[in-house]
Amino acid sequence: MITKLIKGAMPAIKEMGRAEIAKAHAAGLPSTYMTGDKIVREYPDGRIEEVRRDA
């Protein structure tokens, strides 16, 4: 039941994340998020860099 609810909510959650990234870029700020198992920082000019994680 919960898995079905979460899967149903995923498109809305992804869209909310995209909207927040757009707001950050509009303000000239980079955004940081996870894609797969990597943490990345995306700059308003489209440049993306992987964030180094210390173990």
N, C-alpha and C positions, 0 to 999 in steps of 0.2 A: 504494500500500500504506500509506504513512504517513498520507496524507490520510484514508483510510478508518479507520485506528486513531484519529486525532485526533477525527474526527466521532463515532465511537463513544464516546469518552471525555468528550465535551462535557457531557452531562447530569450525570455524576458530578462534573466540575470545577465546574459551576455550583452544584450542591448544596453542595459544600464551601465555596464562596464565601458562599452564603446562610447557612450554619451559622456561619461566622466573623463575619458581620455581626450575626447574632442574639446571639452571645456578647458582642460589643462593646456592643450596645444594652442587654443585660442588666446590664452593668457600668456603665451610664450614660455610655458613650463614643460619640462619633460615629464613623461609618465613612466611608471615602473609597474610591471606586471609579470605574471608567470605565463609561459607558453610551454606546454609539455612539462619537462622537469627543469627548465631553465628560467632564471630570473633575467628579464631584459629591461633596458631603459630605452624608451623611444623619444626622440627629440622632435620638436615641431617641424624641422626641415626634412623629416622622414628617416633620418639616420637612426639605426638601431644598434645597440651594443649590449653584449652579455655582461651582467653584473657578476663580478667575482665573488664567490662564496668561500669563506675560510671554513675549513673542517674542524 
